[in-house]
Amino acid sequence: MLAWYRAHHRKLPWRKTRDPYKILVSEIMLQQTQVDRVVPKYREFLSRYPTLEALAQAKTAELRRVWYPLGYNVRPMRLRRIARRTLKEHGGRVPDSYDGLLAMDGIGRYTAGAVLSFAFQQDAPILDTNVVRLLSRYFGVRGEAKQGAVRRRLWQLAEAVIPAGKGYLINQALMDFGAMVCTARTPRCPRCALRRSCRSFPFKSAPDGRIPRRH
């Protein structure tokens, strides 16, 4: 997986930084929004609000204008609240713990894990749509990914596949592999580096990552 990532990884602007603020901006933007739509807005947003301090002082109308047309307009307001709270309660430093991040408005387990992994180099698991699909197919996890027991199993797997000290690399690799190879509609199974041990190969998985019954 890591060898594949080094050869085929996507070149995304937020991967050029370890700044927790910039990573947080990218992750909030990526919530329910496609990568290709986020890239130009990420650059524009950080050009206008390069620091927590700048974002904390942002005017609502301008903030919404800069955010447009990403949608889900509650997100920039949440980002501003996060910036203000970080300055007030954490001395301007984005928290480097689950508890600190999860206490912030709009940050859930995935976003917290992404910040810990990508900004602070911690071996924190992540579970976005691409990773859910990849893990479900590879390990043969049945059921809806949003169900409690299934979700807990996927989080366990996401944590288990991280080699010690490699959280950043493996998490990026899982996301890219799911986006580029183990895709939702037309997975590239014959080209997949994991096909020999994949529980779903040579049977095609459903688009949502579930394993179809064998007839």
N, C-alpha and C positions, 0 to 999 in steps of 0.2 A: 504493500500500500504506500509506504513512504517513498519507495523507488519510483512508483508510478507518479506520485505527487511532484517529485522533483523534476520529472520530465514533462509533465502535462499541466501543471497548476495554472489557474487563472491569475492574471496580473490585475489586481484590484488596488485602488489607491490607499485604502485603509490597511493594507498589508505592508505598507512601507513605513508604518509608525508603530510605536509601542506606547504612545501617549494615551493614558486612560480616558481622557476627555474625548479625544478624536475617535477612539474605539467605541466609546459609549454612543456618540453621535451616529456612527455608522450602524450600530446594532439597533438603535431605536428607529432609524430610517428604514432598515431592512425588515422591520416587523410587517408582515403581510404585504410586502412590496418587492417587486422583482429587481434583481441586481442591476440590470441595464438602465432602469429608471432612476436608481439611486445614485449611480456614479456621478453624473453631472451636478445633481443637487447637493451631494456631499461636498464637492469642491466649492460650489457657490456658498453653501452655508458656512463652511469654515473660513472662507475668504471674508465673509461679513462678520462672523462671530468666532474668531480664532482661539478664544480662551473662555474659561468658565465665567470670568469677570465680565467679558463682553456680552455673553449670552444672558447673564443674570440681569443686566441693565437693558435688555432688548425691549422695545416697544411692541405691544401686541400686534398692531396692524402690520408693522414691518416684518415681524417674525412670521406671520402667516403668509405674507407676500413672498418671502424668501423660500418658505416651505412649499408653496404651491408649485406644481400640481400633484404632489405625492399623495394627497388625500389623508384621511384620518387626522383631521386638524387638531385633535386633542394631543397628539404626540409632541408638537413643538412646545405647547404649553407645559406638558409634563417635563420636557427637557429643561425648560427654564426653571421650573420648580426644583428639579434635581440640582441645577447649578446653584441656585440660591441656598438650598439646604446644605449643599456641600461646602459652600463658603462659610455659612453660619455655624455648622456643627462639626465640620471636619477640617477646618483650616484651609480650605481650598484644595484638598487632596481627595480624589475619588476613592471611596473605601476599597480595601483590598481583601474583603472577607464576604462570605455569603450573607451573614447577618446584616452587615452594613449596607450592602447593595440591595437586598430584598426589602429593607426598610424604606427604600426610596419609591416614590409613586411611579408606577408604570414599568417597574423592573421585576420580572419573574425569574424563574429558575434558569431558563435558557439564556436570557440576556445577562444574568449574573455570571453564569458559567462562561459565557463568551468573553466578558470583560476580564474575569480572573485568568482565563486561559491565554487570551491574545494580548492583554496589556501587562499582566503580572506574571506570566509564564508559569502559572499553576496548572497542575494536572486535573483540571476541572472538566467534567463531561458536559457535552452540549447535545441538544436534541432538536434540530430543526426539521423541516419537512423532508429534506434530502437524506438526512441521517436516519430518520425514522424509516423511510422506505428501504434504504440500504440494509440496515440492521434487521428489519422485519424479514426481508427476503433471504438474506444470508443465513440467519439463524433459524428460519422457519417459524417465526413468531406469528401465531394466528390471532385473529380478532381485531377489533377496531382500536387504533392507536390511542384514542382518547379515553378508552375504558381504564378504570383504575388499575386493575391487575396487569393489564397489558402495558400500560404506561410505566408502571413501576418496573416491570421486566425490562423494558427498553432502556430505562435509565440505568439499571444495573449493568446491562450489556455495554452501554455507552461508556460507563466508567471502567468496566473490565477490559476493554480493548485498548486502553491507553497504556503504552509502555512507560515505565518510570522516567520522568524528565522529558517526555516527548508530547505533552498535552497539546502544545501549540501546533506542532506539525501534524499529528494524527487527526486532530479536530478539523483543521483546514483540509486535509486529505479526504476525510469522510464526506465533507460537504461538497467538495469538487467532484469526487467520484460519483456521488449520488446525482449531481447536476449534469455530469457529462457522460457517464457510462450507465449507471443503474437508474436510468430516467423513468419517468412515470408512464409514458405511453409506449415508447419503443426502446426498451432496454437493450443495450448492445451486448447481449449475453455471449455470442461467439468470440468477441474481443475482450471479454472481461478477464482480468488477471486473477479474479477470485473464483472463477467458475468451477474449478475442480473440487472445491470444498463448500460451495454454496448449496444450501438446502433446497433452493428453488430451481437450480439448473438440472436438467434441460427443460423443465416445465416453466412456462412464462407466468410471472406473477401478475395479479390484478394491478391496475393503476394506483390503487391506494396502498399498495404494499402487502396486501393479504395474499396468502398462498392458496390458489384454487385447488379444489379437490381433484384427485387423480381418478380418472375413469378407466 
